[in-house]
Amino acid sequence: GCGFSTGYGAAINTAKVTPGSTCAVFGLGGVGLSAVIGCKAAGASRIIAVDINSEKFTKAKALGATDCLNPRDLRKPVQEVIAEMTDGGVDFAIECAGGSEAMRAALECTTVGWGLCTLVGAAVDDQELNVSLTDVLTGRTINGTLFGGWKGLDSIPKLLTDYKNKKFNLDALVTHTLP
């Protein structure tokens, strides 16, 4: 499947997460957990994982998340909490949950001036995203990615080599083994 390559590539290739940066990852399914792995591999100093299922936080922390937030447990919108936690917002937000509410929260939790929001998640029934002109005019950037920006023929062998060289722990994403 494309889950790992999409999430990991969203951080590494599309967002181009930088060492020492702050990140937020929305949605902790296979794609989102892969984005956490990518943020860590890129050297992010803080990775805030966001999901409405708190049971996913243990695995997210094991893969590199430094903080975990469940929007349903908060008294304020998650983007406001993240902005407070980071003194103004994260450098990079990667949205892997799907749906315009999560996408808007991801954009709004990025810092004014240079924050970058990468959209990965998609919801078939939610085809529109209303973006405030202020968010864009104040220096925030929004982009999207497909397959994490990898070119299959050239990139899959590189990913396999990186896996064999233990650049990332792909095995941690395995939840079931079938006969």
Secondary structure, DSSP 4 states (H G I P E B T S, - for coil): --HHHHHHHIIIIII---TT-EEEEE--SHHHHHHHHHHHHHT-SEEEEE-S-GGGHHHHHHHT-SEEE-GGG-SS-HHHHHHHHTTS-BSEEEE-S-SHHHHHHHHHTBPTTT-EEEE----TT-------HHHHHTT-EEEE-SGGG--HHHHHHHHHHHHHTTSS-GGGG------
